[in-house]
Amino acid sequence: FHAAYNRAVSAWRRGRLIQWHSLDRPRPITTGWQAAPSSMEDQVIEAHALQQALATLSPADAACLTLIAVYDFTAAETGAIVGASAAAITKRYARARQRLRAAYLAQNPPPAERPLP
C-alpha cells in the first residue's frame, strides 16, 4: 500500500488523472439527513462537487480521508500505508474533514433557510 500511495502521489504531482477503483463490492451509502432518494442528475452533480472539493486538499489529506472514510481503514492501518503515526493520522483526518467541508461549502453554499410562517 505504501508503494502504491507514493506512486499515486507522484502521478498526482505530475498532473496525471488518478482514478481510484475499489476492489470490494460497493457499499450502499446511507445518510441520515437525506429525506428521499435524489435523481440521477442530482447524484452526478453532488459527486462532481465532492470531487472538486476533494481536489482542493493536499495529497496526504486526500489519501488519509479516502482511506479512513471510504475504505474503512483504521488510523493505525492508514498510518502504516502513509508512513505516519496513528495519532498524526487521527489529527490529519479531523483536519482534512474540516477542510473538505469548508471547500465544499465554499463551492456550494447551503440554500437560505426560509422563515417559518
MDTraj code that builds the backbone (N, CA, C; nanometers):
import mdtraj as md
import numpy as np

residues = "PHE HIS ALA ALA TYR ASN ARG ALA VAL SER ALA TRP ARG ARG GLY ARG LEU ILE GLN TRP HIS SER LEU ASP ARG PRO ARG PRO ILE THR THR GLY TRP GLN ALA ALA PRO SER SER MET GLU ASP GLN VAL ILE GLU ALA HIS ALA LEU GLN GLN ALA LEU ALA THR LEU SER PRO ALA ASP ALA ALA CYS LEU THR LEU ILE ALA VAL TYR ASP PHE THR ALA ALA GLU THR GLY ALA ILE VAL GLY ALA SER ALA ALA ALA ILE THR LYS ARG TYR ALA ARG ALA ARG GLN ARG LEU ARG ALA ALA TYR LEU ALA GLN ASN PRO PRO PRO ALA GLU ARG PRO LEU PRO".split()
xyz = np.array([
    [0.0820, -0.1193, 0.0000],
    [0.0000, 0.0000, 0.0000],
    [0.0865, 0.1258, 0.0000],
    [0.1959, 0.1220, 0.0744],
    [0.2806, 0.2403, 0.0826],
    [0.3427, 0.2722, -0.0533],
    [0.3868, 0.1685, -0.1234],
    [0.4446, 0.1914, -0.2566],
    [0.3389, 0.2472, -0.3521],
    [0.2191, 0.1920, -0.3454],
    [0.1112, 0.2421, -0.4312],
    [0.0756, 0.3856, -0.3962],
    [0.0742, 0.4169, -0.2674],
    [0.0463, 0.5539, -0.2240],
    [0.1516, 0.6497, -0.2799],
    [0.2794, 0.6133, -0.2682],
    [0.3863, 0.7007, -0.3183],
    [0.3768, 0.7195, -0.4695],
    [0.3448, 0.6133, -0.5409],
    [0.3299, 0.6259, -0.6868],
    [0.2112, 0.7137, -0.7218],
    [0.1030, 0.7009, -0.6464],
    [-0.0156, 0.7831, -0.6724],
    [0.0137, 0.9300, -0.6469],
    [0.0842, 0.9602, -0.5405],
    [0.1186, 1.0993, -0.5111],
    [0.2110, 1.1536, -0.6191],
    [0.3071, 1.0734, -0.6640],
    [0.3973, 1.1180, -0.7704],
    [0.3202, 1.1447, -0.8994],
    [0.2271, 1.0571, -0.9309],
    [0.1466, 1.0778, -1.0514],
    [0.0600, 1.2017, -1.0390],
    [0.0051, 1.2230, -0.9210],
    [-0.0774, 1.3417, -0.8987],
    [0.0057, 1.4684, -0.9149],
    [0.1268, 1.4656, -0.8638],
    [0.2140, 1.5835, -0.8754],
    [0.2471, 1.6141, -1.0214],
    [0.2568, 1.5131, -1.1017],
    [0.2861, 1.5347, -1.2442],
    [0.1612, 1.5736, -1.3224],
    [0.0490, 1.5793, -1.2560],
    [-0.0726, 1.6260, -1.3203],
    [-0.1512, 1.5198, -1.3927],
    [-0.1195, 1.3949, -1.3692],
    [-0.1959, 1.2885, -1.4327],
    [-0.3278, 1.2702, -1.3607],
    [-0.4209, 1.2146, -1.4310],
    [-0.5514, 1.1865, -1.3741],
    [-0.5456, 1.0521, -1.3031],
    [-0.5810, 1.0530, -1.1760],
    [-0.5805, 0.9297, -1.0976],
    [-0.7245, 0.8871, -1.0769],
    [-0.7515, 0.7636, -1.1089],
    [-0.8843, 0.7092, -1.0858],
    [-0.8701, 0.5957, -0.9850],
    [-0.9425, 0.6071, -0.8760],
    [-0.9399, 0.5053, -0.7717],
    [-1.0551, 0.4090, -0.7981],
    [-1.0239, 0.2830, -0.8072],
    [-1.1252, 0.1816, -0.8276],
    [-1.1217, 0.0866, -0.7095],
    [-1.2350, 0.0645, -0.6509],
    [-1.2446, -0.0239, -0.5362],
    [-1.2410, -0.1688, -0.5824],
    [-1.1737, -0.2509, -0.5046],
    [-1.1717, -0.3936, -0.5329],
    [-1.2849, -0.4654, -0.4596],
    [-1.3483, -0.3959, -0.3688],
    [-1.4601, -0.4520, -0.2942],
    [-1.5902, -0.4196, -0.3660],
    [-1.6933, -0.4944, -0.3283],
    [-1.8256, -0.4621, -0.3810],
    [-1.8686, -0.3287, -0.3223],
    [-1.9373, -0.2463, -0.3997],
    [-1.9790, -0.1162, -0.3466],
    [-2.0765, -0.1334, -0.2303],
    [-2.0570, -0.0498, -0.1286],
    [-2.1463, -0.0497, -0.0139],
    [-2.2553, 0.0530, -0.0392],
    [-2.3769, 0.0243, 0.0037],
    [-2.4802, 0.1266, -0.0110],
    [-2.4494, 0.2434, 0.0820],
    [-2.4632, 0.3619, 0.0287],
    [-2.4363, 0.4819, 0.1066],
    [-2.5669, 0.5249, 0.1718],
    [-2.5651, 0.5319, 0.3021],
    [-2.6842, 0.5754, 0.3741],
    [-2.6513, 0.7034, 0.4489],
    [-2.7364, 0.7986, 0.4324],
    [-2.7196, 0.9245, 0.5038],
    [-2.8466, 0.9536, 0.5791],
    [-2.8323, 0.9895, 0.7032],
    [-2.9481, 1.0162, 0.7860],
    [-3.0179, 1.1459, 0.7501],
    [-2.9453, 1.2390, 0.6909],
    [-3.0033, 1.3705, 0.6650],
    [-3.0791, 1.3759, 0.5341],
    [-3.0628, 1.2783, 0.4484],
    [-3.1278, 1.2828, 0.3178],
    [-3.2684, 1.2242, 0.3310],
    [-3.3682, 1.3044, 0.3035],
    [-3.5068, 1.2633, 0.3248],
    [-3.5528, 1.1617, 0.2216],
    [-3.5209, 1.1842, 0.0959],
    [-3.5666, 1.0951, -0.0101],
    [-3.4538, 1.0759, -0.1100],
    [-3.4542, 0.9627, -0.1824],
    [-3.3508, 0.9442, -0.2835],
    [-3.3576, 1.0547, -0.3882],
    [-3.2432, 1.1057, -0.4261],
    [-3.2407, 1.2135, -0.5247],
    [-3.2306, 1.1544, -0.6648],
    [-3.2520, 1.2399, -0.7619],
    [-3.2486, 1.1952, -0.9007],
    [-3.1044, 1.1670, -0.9425],
    [-3.0909, 1.0976, -1.0518],
    [-2.9591, 1.0634, -1.1040],
    [-2.8785, 1.1894, -1.1347],
    [-2.9441, 1.2909, -1.1885],
    [-2.8760, 1.4154, -1.2209],
    [-2.8208, 1.4811, -1.0949],
    [-2.9012, 1.4803, -0.9885],
    [-2.8561, 1.5396, -0.8623],
    [-2.7382, 1.4619, -0.8046],
    [-2.7402, 1.3307, -0.8178],
    [-2.6302, 1.2500, -0.7672],
    [-2.5013, 1.2772, -0.8436],
    [-2.5126, 1.2944, -0.9753],
    [-2.3950, 1.3244, -1.0570],
    [-2.3391, 1.4616, -1.0202],
    [-2.4257, 1.5588, -1.0025],
    [-2.3825, 1.6935, -0.9653],
    [-2.3171, 1.6913, -0.8278],
    [-2.3770, 1.6172, -0.7349],
    [-2.3221, 1.6076, -0.5996],
    [-2.1850, 1.5392, -0.5999],
    [-2.1708, 1.4330, -0.6784],
    [-2.0425, 1.3635, -0.6877],
    [-1.9358, 1.4545, -0.7473],
    [-1.9731, 1.5318, -0.8491],
    [-1.8779, 1.6234, -0.9115],
    [-1.8354, 1.7330, -0.8123],
    [-1.9303, 1.7858, -0.7374],
    [-1.8983, 1.8885, -0.6385],
    [-1.8065, 1.8335, -0.5298],
    [-1.8301, 1.7106, -0.4884],
    [-1.7445, 1.6494, -0.3874],
    [-1.6049, 1.6234, -0.4421],
    [-1.5941, 1.5808, -0.5670],
    [-1.4629, 1.5599, -0.6290],
    [-1.3857, 1.6906, -0.6393],
    [-1.4540, 1.7990, -0.6729],
    [-1.3873, 1.9288, -0.6805],
    [-1.3374, 1.9718, -0.5438],
    [-1.4181, 1.9526, -0.4413],
    [-1.3757, 1.9890, -0.3061],
    [-1.2602, 1.9010, -0.2607],
    [-1.2631, 1.7723, -0.2943],
    [-1.1558, 1.6806, -0.2573],
    [-1.0265, 1.7169, -0.3293],
    [-1.0371, 1.7704, -0.4494],
    [-0.9183, 1.8097, -0.5261],
    [-0.8470, 1.9291, -0.4643],
    [-0.9154, 2.0058, -0.3800],
    [-0.8507, 2.1204, -0.3162],
    [-0.7617, 2.0789, -0.1990],
    [-0.7780, 1.9559, -0.1510],
    [-0.6976, 1.9082, -0.0387],
    [-0.5585, 1.8675, -0.0856],
    [-0.4653, 1.8657, 0.0075],
    [-0.3318, 1.8170, -0.0252],
    [-0.3396, 1.6665, -0.0498],
    [-0.2433, 1.6093, -0.1221],
    [-0.2476, 1.4647, -0.1480],
    [-0.2481, 1.3816, -0.0196],
    [-0.1733, 1.4248, 0.0804],
    [-0.1695, 1.3500, 0.2065],
    [-0.3052, 1.3540, 0.2762],
    [-0.3693, 1.4715, 0.2779],
    [-0.5011, 1.4829, 0.3397],
    [-0.6054, 1.4015, 0.2632],
    [-0.6005, 1.4092, 0.1314],
    [-0.6963, 1.3345, 0.0497],
    [-0.6781, 1.1842, 0.0676],
    [-0.5535, 1.1384, 0.0733],
    [-0.5274, 0.9958, 0.0935],
    [-0.5775, 0.9506, 0.2300],
    [-0.5495, 1.0292, 0.3328],
    [-0.5936, 0.9968, 0.4677],
    [-0.7455, 0.9908, 0.4747],
    [-0.8093, 1.0901, 0.4206],
    [-0.9559, 1.0970, 0.4219],
    [-1.0176, 0.9808, 0.3447],
    [-0.9626, 0.9502, 0.2297],
    [-1.0153, 0.8425, 0.1471],
    [-0.9954, 0.7065, 0.2127],
    [-0.8773, 0.6826, 0.2662],
    [-0.8507, 0.5528, 0.3273],
    [-0.9395, 0.5274, 0.4490],
    [-0.9621, 0.6302, 0.5295],
    [-1.0419, 0.6110, 0.6506],
    [-1.1916, 0.6155, 0.6210],
    [-1.2366, 0.7182, 0.5509],
    [-1.3805, 0.7381, 0.5314],
    [-1.4402, 0.6438, 0.4270],
    [-1.3682, 0.6161, 0.3215],
    [-1.4236, 0.5354, 0.2133],
    [-1.3898, 0.3873, 0.2298],
    [-1.2624, 0.3585, 0.2586],
    [-1.2185, 0.2197, 0.2637],
    [-1.2166, 0.1611, 0.4048],
    [-1.2599, 0.2370, 0.5039],
    [-1.2734, 0.1897, 0.6424],
    [-1.1439, 0.1367, 0.7035],
    [-1.0303, 0.1939, 0.6665],
    [-0.9058, 0.1589, 0.7338],
    [-0.9030, 0.2276, 0.8696],
    [-0.8334, 0.1698, 0.9643],
    [-0.8156, 0.2344, 1.0942],
    [-0.7033, 0.3370, 1.0826],
    [-0.6883, 0.4180, 1.1869],
    [-0.5814, 0.5180, 1.1867],
    [-0.4452, 0.4497, 1.1840],
    [-0.4325, 0.3392, 1.2543],
    [-0.3048, 0.2668, 1.2558],
    [-0.2733, 0.2082, 1.1184],
    [-0.3739, 0.1501, 1.0514],
    [-0.3526, 0.0945, 0.9180],
    [-0.3198, 0.2047, 0.8176],
    [-0.3914, 0.3155, 0.8281],
    [-0.3649, 0.4282, 0.7388],
    [-0.2256, 0.4839, 0.7641],
    [-0.1857, 0.4910, 0.8911],
    [-0.0512, 0.5375, 0.9249],
    [0.0556, 0.4486, 0.8660],
    [0.0328, 0.3170, 0.8658],
    [0.1303, 0.2246, 0.8065],
    [0.1404, 0.2453, 0.6556],
    [0.0282, 0.2759, 0.5921],
    [0.0281, 0.2974, 0.4471],
    [0.0950, 0.4302, 0.4124],
    [0.0576, 0.5353, 0.4841],
    [0.1052, 0.6705, 0.4536],
    [0.2446, 0.6948, 0.5093],
    [0.2770, 0.6254, 0.6189],
    [0.4078, 0.6438, 0.6804],
    [0.4049, 0.7471, 0.7910],
    [0.3016, 0.7416, 0.8752],
    [0.2884, 0.8353, 0.9875],
    [0.2303, 0.7588, 1.1060],
    [0.2368, 0.8206, 1.2223],
    [0.1835, 0.7558, 1.3419],
    [0.0312, 0.7615, 1.3418],
    [-0.0296, 0.6751, 1.4216],
    [-0.1754, 0.6717, 1.4300],
    [-0.2294, 0.8027, 1.4865],
    [-0.1577, 0.8620, 1.5827],
    [-0.2017, 0.9897, 1.6399],
    [-0.1980, 1.1006, 1.5346],
    [-0.0927, 1.1017, 1.4534],
    [-0.0828, 1.2028, 1.3474],
    [-0.1935, 1.1832, 1.2437],
    [-0.2255, 1.0588, 1.2137],
    [-0.3313, 1.0303, 1.1166],
    [-0.4663, 1.0748, 1.1713],
    [-0.4898, 1.0523, 1.3007],
    [-0.6160, 1.0945, 1.3614],
    [-0.6330, 1.2450, 1.3514],
    [-0.5276, 1.3197, 1.3795],
    [-0.5337, 1.4659, 1.3677],
    [-0.5514, 1.5085, 1.2221],
    [-0.4751, 1.4443, 1.1333],
    [-0.4833, 1.4797, 0.9915],
    [-0.6228, 1.4512, 0.9370],
    [-0.6829, 1.3412, 0.9802],
    [-0.8175, 1.3053, 0.9357],
    [-0.9195, 1.4094, 0.9809],
    [-0.9097, 1.4512, 1.1061],
    [-1.0034, 1.5525, 1.1570],
    [-0.9872, 1.6839, 1.0818],
    [-0.8645, 1.7237, 1.0594],
    [-0.8400, 1.8492, 0.9868],
    [-0.8808, 1.8382, 0.8404],
    [-0.8582, 1.7222, 0.7809],
    [-0.8968, 1.7026, 0.6404],
    [-1.0485, 1.7085, 0.6245],
    [-1.1215, 1.6536, 0.7208],
    [-1.2684, 1.6629, 0.7161],
    [-1.3132, 1.8081, 0.7238],
    [-1.2505, 1.8862, 0.8112],
    [-1.2865, 2.0279, 0.8223],
    [-1.2548, 2.1020, 0.6935],
    [-1.1387, 2.0752, 0.6358],
    [-1.1006, 2.1422, 0.5110],
    [-1.1916, 2.1026, 0.3955],
    [-1.2292, 1.9743, 0.3914],
    [-1.3197, 1.9288, 0.2857],
    [-1.4560, 1.9947, 0.3009],
    [-1.5054, 2.0019, 0.4221],
    [-1.6352, 2.0660, 0.4477],
    [-1.6300, 2.2130, 0.4071],
    [-1.5223, 2.2817, 0.4444],
    [-1.5097, 2.4237, 0.4105],
    [-1.5007, 2.4432, 0.2591],
    [-1.4239, 2.3585, 0.1915],
    [-1.4108, 2.3704, 0.0459],
    [-1.5436, 2.3404, -0.0232],
    [-1.6142, 2.2402, 0.0258],
    [-1.7429, 2.2047, -0.0335],
    [-1.8440, 2.3172, -0.0151],
    [-1.8513, 2.3714, 0.1058],
    [-1.9477, 2.4783, 0.1316],
    [-1.9100, 2.6082, 0.0599],
    [-1.7814, 2.6306, 0.0360],
    [-1.7401, 2.7491, -0.0389],
    [-1.7868, 2.7396, -0.1845],
    [-1.7843, 2.6191, -0.2391],
    [-1.8270, 2.5991, -0.3778],
    [-1.9784, 2.5837, -0.3893],
    [-2.0414, 2.5306, -0.2853],
    [-2.1854, 2.5012, -0.2878],
    [-2.2495, 2.5535, -0.1605],
    [-2.2763, 2.6826, -0.1529],
    [-2.3358, 2.7357, -0.0288],
    [-2.4736, 2.6736, -0.0056],
    [-2.5069, 2.6485, 0.1216],
    [-2.6377, 2.5905, 0.1504],
    [-2.7477, 2.6894, 0.1160],
    [-2.8640, 2.6374, 0.0783],
    [-2.9745, 2.7294, 0.0463],
    [-3.0169, 2.8062, 0.1698],
    [-3.0603, 2.9282, 0.1483],
    [-3.1037, 3.0117, 0.2609],
    [-3.2284, 2.9506, 0.3204],
    [-3.2317, 2.9489, 0.4523],
    [-3.3484, 2.8909, 0.5197],
    [-3.4640, 2.9884, 0.5120],
    [-3.5800, 2.9324, 0.4887],
    [-3.6997, 3.0155, 0.4801],
    [-3.7548, 3.0368, 0.6203],
    [-3.8002, 3.1582, 0.6498],
    [-3.8618, 3.1796, 0.7816],
    [-3.9939, 3.1048, 0.7922],
    [-4.0221, 3.0612, 0.9111],
    [-4.1486, 2.9908, 0.9341],
    [-4.2643, 3.0896, 0.9291],
    [-4.3792, 3.0473, 0.8745],
    [-4.4937, 3.1404, 0.8631],
    [-4.5537, 3.1705, 0.9973],
])
top = md.Topology()
chain = top.add_chain()
for i, resn in enumerate(residues, 1):
    res = top.add_residue(resn, chain, resSeq=i)
    for name in ("N", "CA", "C"):
        top.add_atom(name, md.element.get_by_symbol(name[0]), res)
traj = md.Trajectory(xyz[None], top)
